[in-house]
Amino acid sequence: MIEELVSAKGFSPEPDHGALITGLLDAVASDAVPAGTLANVGAERISAIVGDACIVSLLSGRNLTPVAISDACSEAAALLSPLLGQRHPAGTRREVSAYVERFGLGAEFMAPMRARGRILGQVEVLRRGDSRPFAPAELRLIQTVADVIALGLDESVTMAPPPDPADADLPAPDRLSRREREVLALLALGHTNREIAEQVHLSVRTVEWHRARIQSKLHVTGRAALAQVARAYGLVGGTALDRVE
């Protein structure tokens, strides 16, 4: 079954890729694996297979909080470790200047952790040194691992709280498709149309079309109004997992 999943996602048939996803799926199916452990395992394996550094963050309101960081280089890991537990505004670049000054930045990719129409966090992967772009198969692997981690995390959270009474007049996003809900959540996190296109593997024009459809269905315009709807109905962020240690 896992071989079919890997093939369907377009991964190369490398054993490490399939083994990583299989192990995470096994962890997701086990009630004995704490959410924090799952995040750490995912970060360690992505760091080892794709390289070099991997940061797993959970979304709390408008902020991302790193809960797992891994880099095989001890000096690099030491430079990144202060980020643990430090809130960072979603949709903006994380402060890693000390890391970049010491090692350079060959490539960077941020994958949203998606589960059941919600975004629960982000997996960020950094490569040290000169320019070393991620291969398409590596990008797909990172995204799939991010989603598998999110599925495991989502099993540990309660359902999103009901909208705040102050937001009672906001339109509900019930009529949005799964893809439109995903685009709406990424817009709420502050991502540009181009960044969203890269993360969901669509063209910028298609993302713009989805955004227009979302605004038409919700009868709202502007990023601020869209973000308010997404936050009010729990399309971004978790609840209990915001406190994972």
CYANA upper distance limits for C-alpha pairs under 8 A (distance plus 0.5 A):
  1 MET  CA      5 LEU  CA      6.87
  2 ILE  CA      6 VAL  CA      6.62
  2 ILE  CA     18 GLY  CA      7.13
  2 ILE  CA     21 ILE  CA      8.28
  2 ILE  CA     22 THR  CA      7.06
  3 GLU  CA      7 SER  CA      6.61
  3 GLU  CA     18 GLY  CA      7.31
  4 GLU  CA      8 ALA  CA      6.45
  5 LEU  CA      9 LYS  CA      6.71
  6 VAL  CA     10 GLY  CA      6.91
  6 VAL  CA     11 PHE  CA      5.97
  6 VAL  CA     12 SER  CA      8.27
  6 VAL  CA     13 PRO  CA      7.91
  6 VAL  CA     17 HIS  CA      8.43
  6 VAL  CA     18 GLY  CA      6.99
  7 SER  CA     11 PHE  CA      6.35
  7 SER  CA     12 SER  CA      8.04
  7 SER  CA     13 PRO  CA      7.92
  9 LYS  CA    140 ARG  CA      7.72
 10 GLY  CA    137 ALA  CA      7.31
 10 GLY  CA    140 ARG  CA      8.18
 11 PHE  CA     17 HIS  CA      8.24
 11 PHE  CA    137 ALA  CA      5.57
 11 PHE  CA    138 GLU  CA      8.28
 11 PHE  CA    140 ARG  CA      7.53
 11 PHE  CA    141 LEU  CA      7.43
 12 SER  CA     17 HIS  CA      8.40
 12 SER  CA    137 ALA  CA      6.88
 13 PRO  CA     17 HIS  CA      7.90
 13 PRO  CA     18 GLY  CA      8.00
 14 GLU  CA     18 GLY  CA      7.44
 15 PRO  CA     19 ALA  CA      6.48
 16 ASP  CA     20 LEU  CA      6.48
 16 ASP  CA     49 ILE  CA      7.64
 17 HIS  CA     21 ILE  CA      7.00
 17 HIS  CA     49 ILE  CA      8.36
 17 HIS  CA    141 LEU  CA      7.66
 18 GLY  CA     22 THR  CA      6.51
 19 ALA  CA     23 GLY  CA      6.50
 20 LEU  CA     24 LEU  CA      6.82
 20 LEU  CA     45 ARG  CA      7.41
 21 ILE  CA     25 LEU  CA      6.55
 21 ILE  CA    144 THR  CA      8.48
 21 ILE  CA    145 VAL  CA      7.06
 21 ILE  CA    148 VAL  CA      8.19
 22 THR  CA     26 ASP  CA      6.66
 23 GLY  CA     27 ALA  CA      6.77
 24 LEU  CA     28 VAL  CA      6.62
 24 LEU  CA     38 LEU  CA      7.94
 24 LEU  CA     41 VAL  CA      8.49
 24 LEU  CA     42 GLY  CA      7.79
 24 LEU  CA    145 VAL  CA      8.30
 24 LEU  CA    148 VAL  CA      7.32
 24 LEU  CA    149 ILE  CA      7.69
 25 LEU  CA     29 ALA  CA      6.76
 25 LEU  CA    148 VAL  CA      7.26
 26 ASP  CA     30 SER  CA      6.89
 27 ALA  CA     31 ASP  CA      8.45
 27 ALA  CA     33 VAL  CA      6.65
 27 ALA  CA     38 LEU  CA      7.49
 27 ALA  CA    152 GLY  CA      8.12
 28 VAL  CA     33 VAL  CA      8.08
 28 VAL  CA     38 LEU  CA      8.37
 28 VAL  CA    148 VAL  CA      8.13
 28 VAL  CA    149 ILE  CA      8.04
 28 VAL  CA    151 LEU  CA      7.55
 28 VAL  CA    152 GLY  CA      5.08
 29 ALA  CA    152 GLY  CA      8.24
 33 VAL  CA     37 THR  CA      6.96
 33 VAL  CA     38 LEU  CA      7.18
 34 PRO  CA     38 LEU  CA      6.94
 35 ALA  CA     39 ALA  CA      6.86
 35 ALA  CA    152 GLY  CA      7.41
 35 ALA  CA    153 LEU  CA      6.08
 35 ALA  CA    156 SER  CA      7.58
 35 ALA  CA    241 LEU  CA      8.40
 35 ALA  CA    244 VAL  CA      7.91
 36 GLY  CA     40 ASN  CA      6.81
 36 GLY  CA     67 VAL  CA      7.56
 36 GLY  CA     68 ALA  CA      8.08
 36 GLY  CA    244 VAL  CA      6.76
 36 GLY  CA    245 GLU  CA      7.22
 37 THR  CA     41 VAL  CA      6.62
 38 LEU  CA     42 GLY  CA      6.68
 38 LEU  CA    149 ILE  CA      7.21
 38 LEU  CA    152 GLY  CA      7.99
 39 ALA  CA     43 ALA  CA      6.69
 39 ALA  CA     56 VAL  CA      6.91
 39 ALA  CA     67 VAL  CA      7.73
 39 ALA  CA     68 ALA  CA      6.46
 39 ALA  CA    149 ILE  CA      7.07
 40 ASN  CA     44 GLU  CA      6.61
 40 ASN  CA     56 VAL  CA      8.31
 40 ASN  CA     67 VAL  CA      8.32
 40 ASN  CA     68 ALA  CA      5.57
 40 ASN  CA     69 ILE  CA      7.61
 40 ASN  CA     70 SER  CA      8.20
 41 VAL  CA     45 ARG  CA      6.66
 42 GLY  CA     46 ILE  CA      6.62
 42 GLY  CA    145 VAL  CA      7.52
 42 GLY  CA    146 ALA  CA      8.50
 42 GLY  CA    149 ILE  CA      7.58
 43 ALA  CA     47 SER  CA      6.53
 43 ALA  CA     54 CYS  CA      5.74
 43 ALA  CA     55 ILE  CA      6.87
 43 ALA  CA     56 VAL  CA      6.90
 43 ALA  CA     68 ALA  CA      6.95
 43 ALA  CA     69 ILE  CA      6.72
 43 ALA  CA     70 SER  CA      6.15
 44 GLU  CA     48 ALA  CA      6.70
 44 GLU  CA     54 CYS  CA      7.80
 44 GLU  CA     69 ILE  CA      8.23
 44 GLU  CA     70 SER  CA      5.82
 44 GLU  CA     71 ASP  CA      7.84
 45 ARG  CA     49 ILE  CA      6.49
 46 ILE  CA     50 VAL  CA      5.93
 46 ILE  CA     51 GLY  CA      6.98
 46 ILE  CA     54 CYS  CA      7.04
 46 ILE  CA    142 ILE  CA      7.63
 47 SER  CA     51 GLY  CA      4.79
 47 SER  CA     52 ASP  CA      5.57
 47 SER  CA     53 ALA  CA      5.78
 47 SER  CA     54 CYS  CA      5.93
 47 SER  CA     70 SER  CA      6.69
 47 SER  CA     71 ASP  CA      6.34
 47 SER  CA     72 ALA  CA      7.53
 47 SER  CA    125 VAL  CA      8.17
 48 ALA  CA     52 ASP  CA      7.54
 48 ALA  CA     71 ASP  CA      8.32
 48 ALA  CA     72 ALA  CA      7.50
 50 VAL  CA    138 GLU  CA      7.17
 51 GLY  CA     71 ASP  CA      8.13
 51 GLY  CA    125 VAL  CA      7.83
 51 GLY  CA    126 LEU  CA      7.64
 51 GLY  CA    127 ARG  CA      6.61
 52 ASP  CA     71 ASP  CA      6.33
 52 ASP  CA     72 ALA  CA      7.59
 52 ASP  CA    125 VAL  CA      7.60
 52 ASP  CA    126 LEU  CA      6.34
 52 ASP  CA    127 ARG  CA      5.37
 52 ASP  CA    128 ARG  CA      6.95
 53 ALA  CA     69 ILE  CA      7.85
 53 ALA  CA     70 SER  CA      6.15
 53 ALA  CA     71 ASP  CA      4.96
 53 ALA  CA     72 ALA  CA      8.09
 53 ALA  CA     77 ALA  CA      8.20
 53 ALA  CA    125 VAL  CA      6.07
 53 ALA  CA    126 LEU  CA      5.51
 53 ALA  CA    127 ARG  CA      6.98
 54 CYS  CA     69 ILE  CA      6.22
 54 CYS  CA     70 SER  CA      5.84
 54 CYS  CA     71 ASP  CA      7.12
 54 CYS  CA    123 VAL  CA      7.45
 54 CYS  CA    124 GLU  CA      6.16
 54 CYS  CA    125 VAL  CA      5.01
 54 CYS  CA    126 LEU  CA      6.96
 55 ILE  CA     66 PRO  CA      6.98
 55 ILE  CA     67 VAL  CA      8.29
 55 ILE  CA     68 ALA  CA      6.36
 55 ILE  CA     69 ILE  CA      5.05
 55 ILE  CA     70 SER  CA      7.18
 55 ILE  CA    123 VAL  CA      6.25
 55 ILE  CA    124 GLU  CA      5.57
 55 ILE  CA    125 VAL  CA      6.95
 56 VAL  CA     66 PRO  CA      6.10
 56 VAL  CA     67 VAL  CA      6.47
 56 VAL  CA     68 ALA  CA      5.62
 56 VAL  CA     69 ILE  CA      6.91
 56 VAL  CA    121 GLY  CA      8.00
 56 VAL  CA    122 GLN  CA      6.45
 56 VAL  CA    123 VAL  CA      5.13
 56 VAL  CA    124 GLU  CA      6.97
 57 SER  CA     64 LEU  CA      6.15
 57 SER  CA     65 THR  CA      5.45
 57 SER  CA     66 PRO  CA      4.38
 57 SER  CA     67 VAL  CA      6.02
 57 SER  CA     68 ALA  CA      7.53
 57 SER  CA    121 GLY  CA      5.87
 57 SER  CA    122 GLN  CA      5.72
 57 SER  CA    123 VAL  CA      6.91
 58 LEU  CA     64 LEU  CA      5.92
 58 LEU  CA     65 THR  CA      5.77
 58 LEU  CA     66 PRO  CA      6.88
 58 LEU  CA     67 VAL  CA      7.44
 58 LEU  CA    120 LEU  CA      6.44
 58 LEU  CA    121 GLY  CA      4.57
 58 LEU  CA    122 GLN  CA      7.00
 58 LEU  CA    237 GLY  CA      7.97
 58 LEU  CA    238 GLY  CA      8.32
 58 LEU  CA    241 LEU  CA      7.82
 58 LEU  CA    242 ASP  CA      6.91
 59 LEU  CA     63 ASN  CA      6.27
 59 LEU  CA     64 LEU  CA      5.05
 59 LEU  CA     65 THR  CA      6.95
 59 LEU  CA     90 ALA  CA      8.36
 59 LEU  CA    119 ILE  CA      8.23
 59 LEU  CA    120 LEU  CA      5.90
 59 LEU  CA    121 GLY  CA      5.08
 59 LEU  CA    122 GLN  CA      8.08
 59 LEU  CA    236 VAL  CA      7.66
 59 LEU  CA    237 GLY  CA      5.11
 59 LEU  CA    238 GLY  CA      6.98
 59 LEU  CA    242 ASP  CA      7.22
 60 SER  CA     64 LEU  CA      6.66
 60 SER  CA     65 THR  CA      7.84
 60 SER  CA    237 GLY  CA      5.64
 60 SER  CA    238 GLY  CA      6.89
 60 SER  CA    239 THR  CA      8.09
 60 SER  CA    242 ASP  CA      5.97
 61 GLY  CA    231 ARG  CA      7.90
 61 GLY  CA    236 VAL  CA      7.83
 61 GLY  CA    237 GLY  CA      6.35
 62 ARG  CA     89 PRO  CA      6.53
 62 ARG  CA     90 ALA  CA      6.26
 62 ARG  CA    189 LEU  CA      7.47
 62 ARG  CA    237 GLY  CA      8.46
 63 ASN  CA     87 ARG  CA      6.25
 63 ASN  CA     88 HIS  CA      5.68
 63 ASN  CA     89 PRO  CA      4.90
 63 ASN  CA     90 ALA  CA      5.54
 64 LEU  CA     87 ARG  CA      6.04
 64 LEU  CA     88 HIS  CA      5.58
 64 LEU  CA     89 PRO  CA      6.66
 64 LEU  CA     90 ALA  CA      6.15
 64 LEU  CA    121 GLY  CA      7.28
 64 LEU  CA    122 GLN  CA      8.19
 65 THR  CA     84 LEU  CA      7.66
 65 THR  CA     85 GLY  CA      6.00
 65 THR  CA     86 GLN  CA      6.22
 65 THR  CA     87 ARG  CA      5.11
 65 THR  CA     88 HIS  CA      6.79
 66 PRO  CA     83 LEU  CA      7.03
 66 PRO  CA     84 LEU  CA      5.45
 66 PRO  CA     85 GLY  CA      6.01
 66 PRO  CA     86 GLN  CA      7.20
 66 PRO  CA     87 ARG  CA      7.94
 67 VAL  CA     84 LEU  CA      6.32
 67 VAL  CA     85 GLY  CA      6.81
 67 VAL  CA    244 VAL  CA      7.65
 67 VAL  CA    245 GLU  CA      7.25
 68 ALA  CA     84 LEU  CA      7.49
 69 ILE  CA     77 ALA  CA      7.93
 69 ILE  CA     80 LEU  CA      7.79
 69 ILE  CA     81 SER  CA      7.27
 69 ILE  CA     84 LEU  CA      7.85
 70 SER  CA     77 ALA  CA      6.82
 71 ASP  CA     76 ALA  CA      6.96
 71 ASP  CA     77 ALA  CA      5.63
 72 ALA  CA     76 ALA  CA      8.40
 72 ALA  CA     77 ALA  CA      7.78
 73 CYS  CA     77 ALA  CA      6.65
 74 SER  CA     78 ALA  CA      6.57
 75 GLU  CA     79 LEU  CA      6.94
 76 ALA  CA     80 LEU  CA      6.95
 76 ALA  CA     99 TYR  CA      7.10
 76 ALA  CA    103 PHE  CA      8.38
 77 ALA  CA     81 SER  CA      6.39
 78 ALA  CA     82 PRO  CA      8.11
 79 LEU  CA     98 ALA  CA      7.31
 79 LEU  CA     99 TYR  CA      6.44
 80 LEU  CA     84 LEU  CA      8.42
 80 LEU  CA     96 VAL  CA      7.86
 80 LEU  CA     99 TYR  CA      7.47
 82 PRO  CA     86 GLN  CA      8.15
 88 HIS  CA     92 THR  CA      8.45
 88 HIS  CA     94 ARG  CA      7.26
 90 ALA  CA    189 LEU  CA      5.83
 90 ALA  CA    190 GLY  CA      7.19
 91 GLY  CA    189 LEU  CA      5.50
 91 GLY  CA    190 GLY  CA      4.78
 91 GLY  CA    191 HIS  CA      5.74
 92 THR  CA    190 GLY  CA      7.83
 96 VAL  CA    100 VAL  CA      6.76
 97 SER  CA    101 GLU  CA      6.39
 98 ALA  CA    102 ARG  CA      6.74
 99 TYR  CA    103 PHE  CA      6.52
 99 TYR  CA    104 GLY  CA      7.75
100 VAL  CA    104 GLY  CA      4.85
100 VAL  CA    105 LEU  CA      6.05
100 VAL  CA    128 ARG  CA      8.18
103 PHE  CA    128 ARG  CA      5.94
103 PHE  CA    129 GLY  CA      6.08
104 GLY  CA    128 ARG  CA      5.94
104 GLY  CA    129 GLY  CA      5.15
104 GLY  CA    130 ASP  CA      7.06
105 LEU  CA    126 LEU  CA      7.47
105 LEU  CA    127 ARG  CA      6.32
105 LEU  CA    128 ARG  CA      5.41
105 LEU  CA    129 GLY  CA      6.01
105 LEU  CA    130 ASP  CA      6.99
105 LEU  CA    131 SER  CA      7.55
106 GLY  CA    126 LEU  CA      7.99
106 GLY  CA    127 ARG  CA      5.51
106 GLY  CA    128 ARG  CA      5.72
106 GLY  CA    129 GLY  CA      5.57
106 GLY  CA    130 ASP  CA      5.09
106 GLY  CA    131 SER  CA      4.33
106 GLY  CA    132 ARG  CA      5.39
106 GLY  CA    133 PRO  CA      7.37
107 ALA  CA    126 LEU  CA      6.35
107 ALA  CA    127 ARG  CA      5.51
107 ALA  CA    128 ARG  CA      7.88
107 ALA  CA    131 SER  CA      6.65
107 ALA  CA    132 ARG  CA      6.26
107 ALA  CA    133 PRO  CA      5.89
107 ALA  CA    134 PHE  CA      7.45
108 GLU  CA    124 GLU  CA      7.78
108 GLU  CA    125 VAL  CA      6.22
108 GLU  CA    126 LEU  CA      5.17
108 GLU  CA    127 ARG  CA      6.93
109 PHE  CA    124 GLU  CA      6.22
109 PHE  CA    125 VAL  CA      5.84
109 PHE  CA    126 LEU  CA      7.28
109 PHE  CA    139 LEU  CA      8.22
110 MET  CA    122 GLN  CA      7.09
110 MET  CA    123 VAL  CA      6.21
110 MET  CA    124 GLU  CA      4.85
110 MET  CA    125 VAL  CA      6.99
110 MET  CA    199 GLN  CA      8.12
111 ALA  CA    122 GLN  CA      6.09
111 ALA  CA    123 VAL  CA      5.63
111 ALA  CA    124 GLU  CA      6.82
111 ALA  CA    142 ILE  CA      7.42
111 ALA  CA    143 GLN  CA      5.91
111 ALA  CA    146 ALA  CA      7.03
111 ALA  CA    199 GLN  CA      6.84
112 PRO  CA    119 ILE  CA      6.95
112 PRO  CA    120 LEU  CA      8.15
112 PRO  CA    121 GLY  CA      6.48
112 PRO  CA    122 GLN  CA      4.93
112 PRO  CA    123 VAL  CA      6.86
112 PRO  CA    143 GLN  CA      7.80
112 PRO  CA    146 ALA  CA      7.19
112 PRO  CA    147 ASP  CA      8.08
112 PRO  CA    199 GLN  CA      8.08
113 MET  CA    119 ILE  CA      6.09
113 MET  CA    120 LEU  CA      6.07
113 MET  CA    121 GLY  CA      5.49
113 MET  CA    122 GLN  CA      5.62
113 MET  CA    123 VAL  CA      7.29
113 MET  CA    143 GLN  CA      8.17
113 MET  CA    146 ALA  CA      5.29
113 MET  CA    147 ASP  CA      5.40
113 MET  CA    148 VAL  CA      8.46
113 MET  CA    149 ILE  CA      7.61
113 MET  CA    150 ALA  CA      5.65
114 ARG  CA    118 ARG  CA      6.19
114 ARG  CA    119 ILE  CA      5.09
114 ARG  CA    120 LEU  CA      6.75
114 ARG  CA    121 GLY  CA      8.13
114 ARG  CA    146 ALA  CA      7.78
114 ARG  CA    147 ASP  CA      5.56
114 ARG  CA    150 ALA  CA      6.26
114 ARG  CA    151 LEU  CA      8.01
115 ALA  CA    119 ILE  CA      6.93
115 ALA  CA    120 LEU  CA      7.80
115 ALA  CA    147 ASP  CA      6.91
115 ALA  CA    150 ALA  CA      6.10
115 ALA  CA    151 LEU  CA      5.90
115 ALA  CA    154 ASP  CA      7.23
116 ARG  CA    151 LEU  CA      8.48
117 GLY  CA    178 ARG  CA      6.57
117 GLY  CA    181 ARG  CA      6.74
117 GLY  CA    182 GLU  CA      6.76
117 GLY  CA    235 LEU  CA      7.33
118 ARG  CA    181 ARG  CA      8.24
118 ARG  CA    182 GLU  CA      7.54
118 ARG  CA    185 ALA  CA      7.70
118 ARG  CA    234 GLY  CA      7.72
118 ARG  CA    235 LEU  CA      5.09
118 ARG  CA    236 VAL  CA      6.21
118 ARG  CA    237 GLY  CA      7.90
119 ILE  CA    182 GLU  CA      8.09
119 ILE  CA    185 ALA  CA      7.18
119 ILE  CA    186 LEU  CA      8.48
119 ILE  CA    235 LEU  CA      6.85
119 ILE  CA    236 VAL  CA      5.45
119 ILE  CA    237 GLY  CA      6.59
120 LEU  CA    150 ALA  CA      6.93
120 LEU  CA    154 ASP  CA      8.21
120 LEU  CA    236 VAL  CA      6.76
120 LEU  CA    237 GLY  CA      5.33
120 LEU  CA    238 GLY  CA      6.12
121 GLY  CA    150 ALA  CA      8.07
121 GLY  CA    237 GLY  CA      7.43
122 GLN  CA    146 ALA  CA      7.64
123 VAL  CA    142 ILE  CA      8.21
123 VAL  CA    146 ALA  CA      6.43
127 ARG  CA    132 ARG  CA      7.68
134 PHE  CA    138 GLU  CA      6.46
134 PHE  CA    139 LEU  CA      6.80
135 ALA  CA    139 LEU  CA      6.89
136 PRO  CA    140 ARG  CA      6.77
137 ALA  CA    141 LEU  CA      6.61
138 GLU  CA    142 ILE  CA      6.70
139 LEU  CA    143 GLN  CA      6.78
140 ARG  CA    144 THR  CA      6.62
141 LEU  CA    145 VAL  CA      6.63
142 ILE  CA    146 ALA  CA      6.62
143 GLN  CA    147 ASP  CA      6.76
144 THR  CA    148 VAL  CA      6.64
145 VAL  CA    149 ILE  CA      6.61
146 ALA  CA    150 ALA  CA      6.69
147 ASP  CA    151 LEU  CA      6.73
148 VAL  CA    152 GLY  CA      6.99
149 ILE  CA    153 LEU  CA      6.67
150 ALA  CA    154 ASP  CA      6.31
151 LEU  CA    155 GLU  CA      6.89
152 GLY  CA    156 SER  CA      7.55
153 LEU  CA    157 VAL  CA      7.27
153 LEU  CA    241 LEU  CA      7.70
154 ASP  CA    158 THR  CA      8.48
154 ASP  CA    238 GLY  CA      8.42
156 SER  CA    240 ALA  CA      7.99
156 SER  CA    241 LEU  CA      7.75
157 VAL  CA    238 GLY  CA      7.27
157 VAL  CA    239 THR  CA      6.55
157 VAL  CA    240 ALA  CA      5.70
157 VAL  CA    241 LEU  CA      6.53
158 THR  CA    239 THR  CA      6.98
158 THR  CA    240 ALA  CA      7.13
159 MET  CA    239 THR  CA      8.20
160 ALA  CA    233 TYR  CA      7.93
160 ALA  CA    234 GLY  CA      5.78
160 ALA  CA    238 GLY  CA      7.31
160 ALA  CA    239 THR  CA      7.19
161 PRO  CA    233 TYR  CA      8.40
161 PRO  CA    234 GLY  CA      7.60
162 PRO  CA    232 ALA  CA      8.24
162 PRO  CA    233 TYR  CA      7.40
163 PRO  CA    167 ASP  CA      6.77
163 PRO  CA    168 ALA  CA      7.33
163 PRO  CA    232 ALA  CA      5.46
163 PRO  CA    233 TYR  CA      6.22
163 PRO  CA    234 GLY  CA      8.43
164 ASP  CA    168 ALA  CA      7.22
164 ASP  CA    232 ALA  CA      7.18
167 ASP  CA    232 ALA  CA      7.20
170 LEU  CA    229 VAL  CA      6.88
171 PRO  CA    218 LEU  CA      6.29
171 PRO  CA    219 HIS  CA      8.14
171 PRO  CA    229 VAL  CA      7.58
172 ALA  CA    218 LEU  CA      7.82
172 ALA  CA    229 VAL  CA      7.82
172 ALA  CA    233 TYR  CA      7.78
173 PRO  CA    181 ARG  CA      8.03
173 PRO  CA    218 LEU  CA      7.20
173 PRO  CA    229 VAL  CA      8.11
173 PRO  CA    233 TYR  CA      8.30
175 ARG  CA    217 LYS  CA      7.74
176 LEU  CA    180 GLU  CA      6.11
176 LEU  CA    181 ARG  CA      6.50
176 LEU  CA    214 ILE  CA      7.44
176 LEU  CA    217 LYS  CA      7.89
177 SER  CA    181 ARG  CA      6.71
178 ARG  CA    182 GLU  CA      6.80
179 ARG  CA    183 VAL  CA      6.75
180 GLU  CA    184 LEU  CA      6.52
180 GLU  CA    210 HIS  CA      6.63
180 GLU  CA    211 ARG  CA      8.05
180 GLU  CA    214 ILE  CA      7.01
181 ARG  CA    185 ALA  CA      6.64
181 ARG  CA    235 LEU  CA      7.88
182 GLU  CA    186 LEU  CA      6.85
183 VAL  CA    187 LEU  CA      6.63
183 VAL  CA    196 ILE  CA      7.56
183 VAL  CA    207 VAL  CA      7.94
183 VAL  CA    210 HIS  CA      7.84
183 VAL  CA    211 ARG  CA      7.77
184 LEU  CA    188 ALA  CA      6.69
184 LEU  CA    211 ARG  CA      7.90
184 LEU  CA    214 ILE  CA      7.93
184 LEU  CA    226 LEU  CA      7.41
184 LEU  CA    227 ALA  CA      7.98
184 LEU  CA    230 ALA  CA      7.16
185 ALA  CA    189 LEU  CA      6.93
185 ALA  CA    227 ALA  CA      7.98
185 ALA  CA    230 ALA  CA      6.48
185 ALA  CA    235 LEU  CA      6.28
185 ALA  CA    236 VAL  CA      6.29
186 LEU  CA    190 GLY  CA      7.19
186 LEU  CA    191 HIS  CA      6.34
186 LEU  CA    196 ILE  CA      7.13
187 LEU  CA    191 HIS  CA      5.88
187 LEU  CA    192 THR  CA      7.52
187 LEU  CA    193 ASN  CA      8.39
187 LEU  CA    196 ILE  CA      8.28
187 LEU  CA    223 ARG  CA      7.37
187 LEU  CA    226 LEU  CA      7.98
187 LEU  CA    227 ALA  CA      7.26
188 ALA  CA    223 ARG  CA      7.62
188 ALA  CA    224 ALA  CA      8.19
188 ALA  CA    226 LEU  CA      7.06
188 ALA  CA    227 ALA  CA      4.52
188 ALA  CA    228 GLN  CA      8.06
188 ALA  CA    230 ALA  CA      6.85
188 ALA  CA    231 ARG  CA      8.01
188 ALA  CA    236 VAL  CA      8.14
189 LEU  CA    227 ALA  CA      7.99
189 LEU  CA    236 VAL  CA      8.29
191 HIS  CA    195 GLU  CA      6.34
191 HIS  CA    196 ILE  CA      6.71
192 THR  CA    196 ILE  CA      6.70
193 ASN  CA    197 ALA  CA      6.61
193 ASN  CA    204 VAL  CA      6.56
193 ASN  CA    207 VAL  CA      6.74
193 ASN  CA    208 GLU  CA      7.22
194 ARG  CA    198 GLU  CA      6.84
194 ARG  CA    204 VAL  CA      5.99
195 GLU  CA    199 GLN  CA      6.80
196 ILE  CA    200 VAL  CA      6.62
196 ILE  CA    204 VAL  CA      8.42
196 ILE  CA    207 VAL  CA      7.71
197 ALA  CA    201 HIS  CA      6.06
197 ALA  CA    202 LEU  CA      5.25
197 ALA  CA    203 SER  CA      6.00
197 ALA  CA    204 VAL  CA      5.82
197 ALA  CA    206 THR  CA      8.43
197 ALA  CA    207 VAL  CA      6.61
198 GLU  CA    202 LEU  CA      7.16
198 GLU  CA    203 SER  CA      8.30
202 LEU  CA    206 THR  CA      6.79
202 LEU  CA    207 VAL  CA      7.25
203 SER  CA    207 VAL  CA      6.95
204 VAL  CA    208 GLU  CA      6.72
205 ARG  CA    209 TRP  CA      6.72
206 THR  CA    210 HIS  CA      6.72
207 VAL  CA    211 ARG  CA      6.66
208 GLU  CA    212 ALA  CA      6.73
209 TRP  CA    213 ARG  CA      6.74
210 HIS  CA    214 ILE  CA      6.62
211 ARG  CA    215 GLN  CA      6.73
212 ALA  CA    216 SER  CA      6.66
213 ARG  CA    217 LYS  CA      6.61
214 ILE  CA    218 LEU  CA      6.55
215 GLN  CA    219 HIS  CA      6.05
215 GLN  CA    220 VAL  CA      5.69
215 GLN  CA    221 THR  CA      6.17
215 GLN  CA    226 LEU  CA      8.13
216 SER  CA    220 VAL  CA      7.52
220 VAL  CA    225 ALA  CA      6.87
220 VAL  CA    226 LEU  CA      7.41
221 THR  CA    225 ALA  CA      6.87
221 THR  CA    226 LEU  CA      7.56
222 GLY  CA    226 LEU  CA      6.93
223 ARG  CA    227 ALA  CA      6.52
224 ALA  CA    228 GLN  CA      6.72
225 ALA  CA    229 VAL  CA      6.97
226 LEU  CA    230 ALA  CA      6.80
227 ALA  CA    231 ARG  CA      6.62
228 GLN  CA    232 ALA  CA      6.51
229 VAL  CA    233 TYR  CA      6.76
230 ALA  CA    234 GLY  CA      6.74
230 ALA  CA    235 LEU  CA      5.55
230 ALA  CA    236 VAL  CA      6.93
231 ARG  CA    235 LEU  CA      6.56
231 ARG  CA    236 VAL  CA      6.37
231 ARG  CA    237 GLY  CA      8.38
234 GLY  CA    238 GLY  CA      8.05
237 GLY  CA    242 ASP  CA      8.37
238 GLY  CA    242 ASP  CA      6.59
239 THR  CA    243 ARG  CA      8.40
240 ALA  CA    244 VAL  CA      7.97
